[in-house]
């Protein structure tokens, strides 16, 4: 949905894919991914705006702690809100805007080392399926963008596109307040 709402980005990604890979392939493969710089930036931006798990697995505090003025007793389960962190204006300029270029000169990655961008968690509790998840997302998107051109139907031009996350996002908003 993000690229359909941003045809400039979709064109830039498709131009990179089709120029780099040519137009004679019957299928694209994992080996093709390493040649596609802007495509990788776009995947990062999609994962930033739409983390696969908006609320990471719960953690338990080991001792009494204070976070932003709140006393949290030992043995309390807390959740990390990856969705809110990825849209926090303290870390991201225009955080709700889809802009893959924000990663152009950045070393930030989704592998759990940059805590402003943790769609798969981090540390010992990072998602064990991160490699499989990334491969599925990248290869799926790569095939869709290589073989098909996408646009909104004429009657829906400019209308909001449902991403199917509305219920989950409502829950996240309730938990954030």
MDAnalysis code that builds the backbone (N, CA, C; Angstrom):
import MDAnalysis as mda
import numpy as np

u = mda.Universe.empty(531, n_residues=177, atom_resindex=np.repeat(np.arange(177), 3), trajectory=True)
u.add_TopologyAttr("name", ["N", "CA", "C"] * 177)
u.add_TopologyAttr("resid", np.arange(1, 178))
u.add_TopologyAttr("resname", ["UNK", "UNK", "UNK", "UNK", "UNK", "UNK", "UNK", "UNK", "UNK", "UNK", "UNK", "UNK", "UNK", "UNK", "UNK", "UNK", "UNK", "UNK", "UNK", "UNK", "UNK", "UNK", "UNK", "UNK", "UNK", "UNK", "UNK", "UNK", "UNK", "UNK", "UNK", "UNK", "UNK", "UNK", "UNK", "UNK", "UNK", "UNK", "UNK", "UNK", "UNK", "UNK", "UNK", "UNK", "UNK", "UNK", "UNK", "UNK", "UNK", "UNK", "UNK", "UNK", "UNK", "UNK", "UNK", "UNK", "UNK", "UNK", "UNK", "UNK", "UNK", "UNK", "UNK", "UNK", "UNK", "UNK", "UNK", "UNK", "UNK", "UNK", "UNK", "UNK", "UNK", "UNK", "UNK", "UNK", "UNK", "UNK", "UNK", "UNK", "UNK", "UNK", "UNK", "UNK", "UNK", "UNK", "UNK", "UNK", "UNK", "UNK", "UNK", "UNK", "UNK", "UNK", "UNK", "UNK", "UNK", "UNK", "UNK", "UNK", "UNK", "UNK", "UNK", "UNK", "UNK", "UNK", "UNK", "UNK", "UNK", "UNK", "UNK", "UNK", "UNK", "UNK", "UNK", "UNK", "UNK", "UNK", "UNK", "UNK", "UNK", "UNK", "UNK", "UNK", "UNK", "UNK", "UNK", "UNK", "UNK", "UNK", "UNK", "UNK", "UNK", "UNK", "UNK", "UNK", "UNK", "UNK", "UNK", "UNK", "UNK", "UNK", "UNK", "UNK", "UNK", "UNK", "UNK", "UNK", "UNK", "UNK", "UNK", "UNK", "UNK", "UNK", "UNK", "UNK", "UNK", "UNK", "UNK", "UNK", "UNK", "UNK", "UNK", "UNK", "UNK", "UNK", "UNK", "UNK", "UNK", "UNK", "UNK", "UNK", "UNK", "UNK", "UNK", "UNK", "UNK"])
u.atoms.positions = np.array([
    [0.821, -1.191, 0.000],
    [0.000, 0.000, 0.000],
    [0.866, 1.257, 0.000],
    [2.009, 1.218, 0.708],
    [2.842, 2.425, 0.784],
    [3.339, 2.859, -0.592],
    [3.753, 1.922, -1.419],
    [4.273, 2.313, -2.730],
    [3.166, 2.751, -3.672],
    [1.999, 2.149, -3.566],
    [0.885, 2.595, -4.412],
    [0.504, 4.018, -4.042],
    [0.614, 4.355, -2.759],
    [0.340, 5.724, -2.320],
    [1.480, 6.664, -2.680],
    [2.635, 6.117, -3.035],
    [3.820, 6.919, -3.364],
    [4.385, 6.467, -4.708],
    [3.708, 6.837, -5.800],
    [4.128, 6.342, -7.119],
    [5.559, 6.732, -7.499],
    [6.066, 7.858, -6.986],
    [7.446, 8.256, -7.283],
    [8.416, 7.209, -6.744],
    [8.176, 6.754, -5.515],
    [9.043, 5.736, -4.906],
    [8.916, 4.426, -5.668],
    [7.689, 4.048, -6.006],
    [7.491, 2.783, -6.719],
    [8.202, 2.816, -8.068],
    [8.109, 3.934, -8.769],
    [8.784, 4.042, -10.071],
    [10.299, 3.944, -9.893],
    [10.827, 4.619, -8.876],
    [12.270, 4.583, -8.635],
    [12.732, 3.154, -8.326],
    [11.974, 2.445, -7.499],
    [12.324, 1.057, -7.157],
    [12.223, 0.168, -8.392],
    [11.126, 0.290, -9.138],
    [10.956, -0.551, -10.332],
    [12.010, -0.241, -11.389],
    [12.346, 1.024, -11.561],
    [13.401, 1.372, -12.523],
    [14.723, 0.724, -12.123],
    [15.063, 0.789, -10.827],
    [16.301, 0.159, -10.363],
    [16.268, -1.346, -10.633],
    [15.164, -1.986, -10.281],
    [15.045, -3.438, -10.456],
    [15.165, -3.813, -11.924],
    [14.396, -3.161, -12.770],
    [14.341, -3.542, -14.186],
    [15.601, -3.152, -14.941],
    [16.231, -2.054, -14.548],
    [17.491, -1.660, -15.186],
    [18.614, -2.607, -14.763],
    [18.665, -2.920, -13.490],
    [19.730, -3.772, -12.958],
    [19.599, -5.218, -13.421],
    [18.371, -5.730, -13.420],
    [18.162, -7.150, -13.728],
    [17.816, -7.408, -15.187],
    [17.542, -6.352, -15.945],
    [17.126, -6.538, -17.335],
    [15.661, -6.923, -17.401],
    [15.168, -7.155, -18.604],
    [13.733, -7.450, -18.749],
    [13.464, -8.845, -19.306],
    [14.450, -9.713, -19.259],
    [14.295, -11.046, -19.863],
    [14.247, -12.188, -18.845],
    [14.175, -11.881, -17.568],
    [14.199, -12.942, -16.559],
    [12.841, -13.629, -16.463],
    [12.867, -14.933, -16.284],
    [11.629, -15.673, -16.034],
    [11.254, -15.605, -14.564],
    [12.257, -15.471, -13.712],
    [12.015, -15.298, -12.284],
    [13.219, -14.597, -11.675],
    [12.975, -13.901, -10.583],
    [14.073, -13.260, -9.871],
    [14.442, -14.145, -8.684],
    [15.693, -14.051, -8.268],
    [16.198, -14.955, -7.232],
    [16.878, -14.178, -6.111],
    [17.236, -14.902, -5.085],
    [17.902, -14.299, -3.936],
    [19.227, -13.646, -4.343],
    [19.895, -14.197, -5.327],
    [21.168, -13.624, -5.784],
    [20.970, -12.222, -6.366],
    [19.789, -11.942, -6.894],
    [19.512, -10.626, -7.475],
    [19.421, -9.536, -6.411],
    [19.098, -9.894, -5.187],
    [18.857, -8.911, -4.134],
    [20.083, -8.060, -3.821],
    [21.262, -8.645, -3.859],
    [22.474, -7.910, -3.483],
    [22.787, -6.762, -4.441],
    [22.180, -6.753, -5.606],
    [22.442, -5.716, -6.611],
    [21.502, -4.521, -6.480],
    [20.553, -4.569, -5.552],
    [19.455, -3.599, -5.521],
    [19.505, -2.730, -4.267],
    [20.226, -1.614, -4.353],
    [20.435, -0.729, -3.206],
    [19.137, -0.034, -2.772],
    [18.471, 0.653, -3.681],
    [17.271, 1.419, -3.303],
    [16.144, 0.488, -2.870],
    [16.045, -0.661, -3.475],
    [15.054, -1.656, -3.070],
    [15.228, -1.999, -1.589],
    [16.482, -2.189, -1.155],
    [16.756, -2.511, 0.250],
    [16.344, -1.362, 1.170],
    [16.557, -0.116, 0.720],
    [16.125, 1.039, 1.511],
    [14.610, 1.043, 1.659],
    [13.916, 0.714, 0.573],
    [12.456, 0.671, 0.594],
    [11.958, -0.400, 1.566],
    [12.586, -1.564, 1.589],
    [12.182, -2.631, 2.511],
    [12.372, -2.169, 3.959],
    [13.486, -1.499, 4.246],
    [13.699, -0.970, 5.595],
    [12.579, -0.015, 5.986],
    [12.206, 0.856, 5.068],
    [11.167, 1.843, 5.376],
    [9.810, 1.181, 5.579],
    [9.506, 0.161, 4.803],
    [8.255, -0.587, 5.006],
    [8.265, -1.232, 6.391],
    [9.382, -1.837, 6.776],
    [9.473, -2.477, 8.092],
    [9.438, -1.457, 9.224],
    [9.938, -0.261, 8.972],
    [9.873, 0.789, 9.997],
    [8.420, 1.190, 10.244],
    [7.689, 1.443, 9.171],
    [6.300, 1.890, 9.314],
    [5.345, 0.763, 9.697],
    [5.659, -0.452, 9.296],
    [4.761, -1.588, 9.529],
    [5.549, -2.773, 10.093],
    [5.998, -2.667, 11.348],
    [6.765, -3.784, 11.915],
    [5.914, -5.047, 11.981],
    [6.515, -6.198, 11.721],
    [5.754, -7.451, 11.737],
    [5.106, -7.735, 13.092],
    [5.741, -7.296, 14.162],
    [5.177, -7.454, 15.509],
    [5.225, -6.087, 16.192],
    [4.131, -5.318, 16.108],
    [4.151, -3.965, 16.680],
    [4.504, -3.935, 18.169],
    [4.054, -4.940, 18.903],
    [4.440, -5.075, 20.308],
    [5.338, -6.299, 20.418],
    [6.571, -6.075, 20.859],
    [7.512, -7.185, 20.967],
    [7.138, -8.076, 22.148],
    [7.737, -9.244, 22.209],
    [7.463, -10.174, 23.303],
    [7.688, -9.484, 24.647],
    [6.879, -9.829, 25.647],
    [7.034, -9.164, 26.944],
    [8.376, -9.482, 27.597],
    [8.847, -8.503, 28.357],
    [10.060, -8.667, 29.168],
    [9.628, -8.571, 30.628],
    [10.427, -9.102, 31.505],
    [10.139, -9.005, 32.939],
    [11.265, -8.243, 33.609],
    [10.899, -7.239, 34.402],
    [11.923, -6.465, 35.100],
    [12.583, -7.339, 36.165],
    [13.885, -7.215, 36.279],
    [14.646, -8.018, 37.239],
    [14.641, -7.390, 38.630],
    [14.502, -6.075, 38.656],
    [14.513, -5.363, 39.938],
    [13.579, -4.165, 39.829],
    [13.364, -3.490, 40.947],
    [12.571, -2.263, 40.915],
    [13.314, -1.245, 40.060],
    [12.592, -0.600, 39.154],
    [13.208, 0.421, 38.295],
    [12.269, 1.613, 38.183],
    [12.827, 2.715, 37.706],
    [12.032, 3.908, 37.440],
    [12.255, 4.270, 35.980],
    [11.175, 4.374, 35.217],
    [11.257, 4.756, 33.808],
    [10.398, 5.989, 33.607],
    [11.030, 7.072, 33.203],
    [10.357, 8.346, 32.949],
    [9.419, 8.726, 34.092],
    [9.900, 8.569, 35.314],
    [9.129, 8.974, 36.477],
    [8.164, 7.932, 37.015],
    [8.035, 6.804, 36.341],
    [7.125, 5.746, 36.792],
    [7.917, 4.669, 37.525],
    [7.443, 4.327, 38.723],
    [8.052, 3.234, 39.477],
    [7.502, 1.911, 38.962],
    [8.397, 1.022, 38.582],
    [8.001, -0.290, 38.068],
    [8.643, -1.339, 38.966],
    [7.802, -2.113, 39.665],
    [8.359, -3.106, 40.590],
    [9.018, -4.278, 39.860],
    [9.871, -4.966, 40.588],
    [10.509, -6.181, 40.059],
    [9.438, -7.190, 39.677],
    [9.759, -8.011, 38.700],
    [8.881, -9.084, 38.210],
    [7.659, -8.564, 37.443],
    [7.690, -7.303, 37.009],
    [6.596, -6.748, 36.205],
    [6.859, -7.052, 34.740],
    [5.841, -7.514, 34.042],
    [5.996, -7.732, 32.600],
    [5.777, -6.407, 31.879],
    [6.698, -6.081, 30.989],
    [6.567, -4.871, 30.182],
    [6.673, -5.253, 28.707],
    [6.047, -4.440, 27.879],
    [6.089, -4.649, 26.435],
    [6.891, -3.522, 25.797],
    [7.618, -3.838, 24.755],
    [8.331, -2.850, 23.955],
    [7.457, -2.560, 22.743],
    [7.112, -1.303, 22.560],
    [6.227, -0.903, 21.476],
    [7.074, -0.497, 20.260],
    [7.415, -1.460, 19.426],
    [8.251, -1.207, 18.243],
    [7.561, -0.250, 17.278],
    [6.245, -0.323, 17.197],
    [5.480, 0.562, 16.310],
    [5.666, 2.022, 16.732],
    [5.494, 2.303, 18.017],
    [5.619, 3.681, 18.501],
    [7.058, 4.181, 18.395],
    [8.023, 3.324, 18.697],
    [9.426, 3.723, 18.604],
    [9.773, 4.101, 17.167],
    [9.288, 3.324, 16.215],
    [9.605, 3.569, 14.802],
    [8.920, 4.814, 14.252],
    [7.987, 5.380, 14.999],
    [7.293, 6.601, 14.572],
    [7.537, 7.756, 15.548],
    [8.555, 7.625, 16.355],
    [8.859, 8.641, 17.361],
    [9.625, 9.795, 16.716],
    [9.085, 11.027, 16.794],
    [9.772, 12.164, 16.167],
    [11.122, 12.495, 16.810],
    [11.414, 11.944, 17.993],
    [12.749, 12.143, 18.577],
    [13.815, 11.437, 17.748],
    [13.419, 10.370, 17.067],
    [14.380, 9.574, 16.305],
    [14.243, 9.736, 14.797],
    [13.064, 10.119, 14.341],
    [12.786, 10.129, 12.907],
    [12.195, 11.467, 12.480],
    [12.776, 12.056, 11.454],
    [12.197, 13.267, 10.867],
    [10.968, 12.863, 10.055],
    [9.873, 13.573, 10.241],
    [8.593, 13.255, 9.587],
    [8.316, 11.750, 9.717],
    [8.119, 11.275, 10.932],
    [8.066, 9.834, 11.193],
    [6.922, 9.081, 10.526],
    [5.830, 9.745, 10.203],
    [4.700, 9.042, 9.588],
    [4.744, 9.065, 8.067],
    [5.776, 9.683, 7.523],
    [5.923, 9.778, 6.069],
    [6.730, 8.590, 5.543],
    [6.268, 8.020, 4.434],
    [6.991, 6.922, 3.780],
    [8.116, 7.517, 2.950],
    [9.358, 7.317, 3.397],
    [10.501, 7.929, 2.732],
    [11.732, 7.026, 2.839],
    [11.913, 6.112, 1.879],
    [13.082, 5.221, 1.921],
    [14.415, 5.962, 1.904],
    [14.437, 7.185, 1.382],
    [15.683, 7.950, 1.305],
    [16.260, 8.250, 2.689],
    [15.445, 8.178, 3.736],
    [15.947, 8.459, 5.086],
    [17.064, 7.478, 5.478],
    [17.123, 6.327, 4.835],
    [18.147, 5.326, 5.151],
    [19.376, 5.425, 4.236],
    [19.360, 6.360, 3.291],
    [20.426, 6.443, 2.284],
    [21.817, 6.565, 2.906],
    [21.998, 7.498, 3.806],
    [23.317, 7.704, 4.415],
    [23.320, 7.263, 5.874],
    [22.582, 6.217, 6.163],
    [22.414, 5.763, 7.538],
    [22.884, 4.312, 7.677],
    [23.494, 4.026, 8.805],
    [23.911, 2.644, 9.072],
    [22.834, 1.884, 9.847],
    [21.712, 2.526, 10.127],
    [20.625, 1.886, 10.881],
    [20.101, 0.690, 10.104],
    [19.958, -0.426, 10.815],
    [19.478, -1.653, 10.202],
    [18.465, -2.312, 11.122],
    [17.779, -3.313, 10.627],
    [16.713, -3.977, 11.384],
    [17.215, -5.188, 12.166],
    [18.500, -5.335, 12.328],
    [19.049, -6.541, 12.957],
    [19.185, -6.428, 14.472],
    [18.580, -5.404, 15.065],
    [18.502, -5.312, 16.514],
    [19.585, -4.515, 17.203],
    [20.471, -3.878, 16.455],
    [21.546, -3.104, 17.067],
    [21.182, -1.637, 17.241],
    [20.196, -1.158, 16.512],
    [19.757, 0.229, 16.577],
    [18.374, 0.248, 17.220],
    [18.298, 0.732, 18.452],
    [17.058, 0.579, 19.201],
    [15.933, 1.496, 18.726],
    [16.214, 2.421, 17.815],
    [15.137, 3.214, 17.230],
    [14.445, 2.460, 16.088],
    [14.985, 1.309, 15.733],
    [14.441, 0.533, 14.611],
    [14.602, -0.956, 14.926],
    [13.590, -1.531, 15.581],
    [13.679, -2.929, 16.023],
    [12.425, -3.716, 15.623],
    [12.136, -3.807, 14.328],
    [10.921, -4.522, 13.922],
    [10.938, -6.007, 14.288],
    [12.119, -6.567, 14.513],
    [12.236, -7.982, 14.876],
    [12.757, -8.167, 16.299],
    [12.771, -7.092, 17.078],
    [13.303, -7.163, 18.423],
    [14.816, -7.024, 18.409],
    [15.437, -7.375, 19.538],
    [16.896, -7.269, 19.620],
    [17.421, -8.180, 20.727],
    [18.720, -8.323, 20.726],
    [19.372, -9.095, 21.776],
    [18.997, -10.569, 21.760],
    [18.976, -11.162, 22.942],
    [18.683, -12.593, 23.059],
    [17.279, -12.938, 22.585],
    [16.398, -11.959, 22.577],
    [15.007, -12.237, 22.204],
    [14.665, -11.759, 20.794],
    [15.672, -11.526, 19.985],
    [15.389, -11.148, 18.598],
    [14.646, -12.302, 17.920],
    [13.811, -11.982, 16.995],
    [13.012, -12.998, 16.309],
    [13.932, -14.041, 15.668],
    [13.756, -15.308, 15.995],
    [14.613, -16.333, 15.393],
    [14.337, -16.528, 13.903],
    [13.215, -16.032, 13.430],
    [12.869, -16.173, 12.019],
    [13.192, -14.949, 11.185],
    [14.068, -14.062, 11.690],
    [14.366, -12.815, 10.981],
    [14.863, -13.076, 9.556],
    [15.779, -14.007, 9.374],
    [16.325, -14.271, 8.032],
    [15.238, -14.784, 7.092],
    [14.412, -15.696, 7.571],
    [13.317, -16.212, 6.750],
    [12.304, -15.114, 6.450],
    [11.954, -14.323, 7.458],
    [10.998, -13.235, 7.259],
    [11.479, -12.226, 6.231],
    [12.735, -11.820, 6.336],
    [13.299, -10.863, 5.375],
    [13.333, -11.478, 3.984],
    [13.733, -12.722, 3.866],
    [13.780, -13.379, 2.550],
    [12.398, -13.419, 1.911],
    [11.381, -13.737, 2.688],
    [10.021, -13.799, 2.144],
    [9.557, -12.420, 1.693],
    [9.786, -11.412, 2.530],
    [9.369, -10.047, 2.177],
    [10.124, -9.565, 0.942],
    [11.449, -9.705, 0.963],
    [12.244, -9.188, -0.157],
    [11.940, -9.917, -1.463],
    [11.939, -11.231, -1.443],
    [11.687, -11.970, -2.689],
    [10.258, -11.777, -3.181],
    [9.312, -11.729, -2.263],
    [7.927, -11.491, -2.659],
    [7.755, -10.132, -3.311],
    [8.257, -9.090, -2.649],
    [8.156, -7.742, -3.221],
    [8.940, -7.618, -4.522],
    [10.120, -8.200, -4.548],
    [10.942, -8.128, -5.755],
    [10.212, -8.730, -6.953],
    [9.611, -9.881, -6.780],
    [8.858, -10.503, -7.871],
    [7.657, -9.665, -8.278],
    [6.919, -9.152, -7.310],
    [5.748, -8.327, -7.632],
    [6.141, -7.056, -8.375],
    [7.237, -6.427, -7.955],
    [7.652, -5.176, -8.592],
    [8.335, -5.404, -9.937],
    [8.984, -6.531, -10.123],
    [9.644, -6.828, -11.395],
    [8.626, -7.167, -12.481],
    [7.648, -7.977, -12.135],
    [6.739, -8.505, -13.151],
    [5.452, -7.708, -13.336],
    [5.100, -6.849, -12.394],
    [3.817, -6.153, -12.481],
    [3.976, -4.659, -12.252],
    [3.110, -3.896, -12.905],
    [2.981, -2.465, -12.637],
    [1.724, -2.281, -11.797],
    [1.817, -1.447, -10.781],
    [0.719, -1.271, -9.836],
    [0.237, 0.170, -9.846],
    [-1.053, 0.345, -9.693],
    [-1.627, 1.679, -9.519],
    [-3.007, 1.526, -8.901],
    [-3.503, 2.618, -8.352],
    [-4.850, 2.613, -7.795],
    [-5.876, 2.594, -8.914],
    [-7.008, 1.952, -8.703],
    [-8.095, 2.073, -9.683],
    [-8.514, 3.539, -9.780],
    [-8.965, 3.943, -10.936],
    [-9.304, 5.347, -11.171],
    [-10.242, 5.914, -10.112],
    [-11.271, 5.171, -9.746],
    [-12.257, 5.700, -8.813],
    [-11.707, 5.879, -7.401],
    [-10.594, 5.239, -7.080],
    [-10.048, 5.340, -5.732],
    [-8.861, 6.287, -5.654],
    [-8.571, 6.983, -6.707],
    [-7.429, 7.885, -6.730],
    [-7.506, 8.846, -5.545],
    [-6.481, 8.851, -4.736],
    [-6.424, 9.756, -3.602],
    [-7.150, 9.267, -2.363],
    [-7.887, 8.177, -2.444],
    [-8.576, 7.654, -1.271],
    [-7.587, 6.899, -0.393],
    [-7.939, 6.811, 0.866],
    [-7.098, 6.076, 1.811],
    [-7.148, 4.585, 1.494],
    [-6.012, 3.925, 1.579],
    [-5.925, 2.495, 1.323],
    [-5.862, 1.787, 2.668],
    [-6.660, 0.775, 2.836],
    [-6.623, -0.014, 4.061],
    [-5.439, -0.972, 3.994],
    [-4.637, -0.986, 5.051],
    [-3.509, -1.913, 5.111],
    [-3.867, -3.168, 5.886],
    [-5.071, -3.198, 6.442],
    [-5.494, -4.364, 7.207],
    [-4.982, -4.370, 8.634],
    [-4.286, -3.303, 9.045],
    [-3.715, -3.237, 10.389],
    [-4.581, -2.451, 11.363],
    [-5.765, -2.055, 10.963],
    [-6.546, -1.130, 11.767],
    [-6.815, -1.642, 13.179],
    [-7.206, -2.895, 13.330],
    [-7.503, -3.430, 14.664],
    [-6.241, -3.460, 15.513],
    [-5.142, -3.936, 14.940],
    [-3.882, -3.992, 15.687],
    [-3.421, -2.591, 16.062],
    [-3.562, -1.633, 15.145],
    [-3.124, -0.273, 15.434],
    [-3.999, 0.359, 16.498],
    [-5.299, 0.076, 16.495],
    [-6.175, 0.581, 17.552],
    [-5.716, 0.051, 18.905],
    [-5.356, -1.224, 18.965],
    [-4.871, -1.821, 20.206],
    [-3.577, -1.146, 20.647],
    [-2.672, -0.905, 19.707],
    [-1.408, -0.247, 20.034],
    [-1.675, 1.143, 20.580],
    [-2.594, 1.889, 19.956],
    [-2.898, 3.241, 20.424],
    [-3.482, 3.214, 21.831],
    [-4.338, 2.247, 22.132],
    [-4.906, 2.122, 23.475],
    [-3.802, 1.815, 24.482],
    [-2.908, 0.911, 24.130],
    [-1.835, 0.529, 25.045],
    [-0.808, 1.637, 25.234],
    [-0.711, 2.550, 24.269],
    [0.267, 3.638, 24.350],
    [-0.213, 4.765, 25.262],
    [-1.490, 4.853, 25.490],
    [-2.025, 5.987, 26.260],
    [-2.322, 5.631, 27.677],
])
